[in-house]
């Protein structure tokens, strides 16, 4: 796996946990009861998704490039924007 990071959007509704999505990795999402759990889960989910990813891993865009994307701008309005690296450590620690 390449040593790269992906921009993530973290959302929180008042009556739910934290949800994490990746603009450059469609269909990959993570959830956690706390912000720390959601970030750890997101790193693990990315690593897991890339193990069987068909073809090349998606190339992450820079934050500057994402800011030029109207869809990203709309999704980021009420989100925390974070940088996450794929890592299986979260699941390995549970084993």
GIHUVEN-V758060 format. One line per field, one symbol per residue. ss: DSSP state (A for helix, B for strand, O for the rest). burial: I if it has 9 or more other ideal C-beta (glycine too) atoms within 8 Angstrom, else O. Layout:
# GIHUVEN-V758060
ss = ???
burial = ???
This chain:
# GIHUVEN-V758060
ss = OOOOBBBBBBBBOOOOOBBBBOOOOOOOBBBBOOAAAAAAAAAAAAAAAAAOOOOOOOOOOOAAAAAOOAAAAAAAOOOBBBBBBOOOAAAAAAO
burial = OOOOOIIIIIIIOOOOIIIIIIIIIOOIIIIIOOIOIIIIIIIIIIIIIIOOIOOOOOOIIOOOOIOOIOOIIOIIOOIOIIOIIIIIIIIOOOO
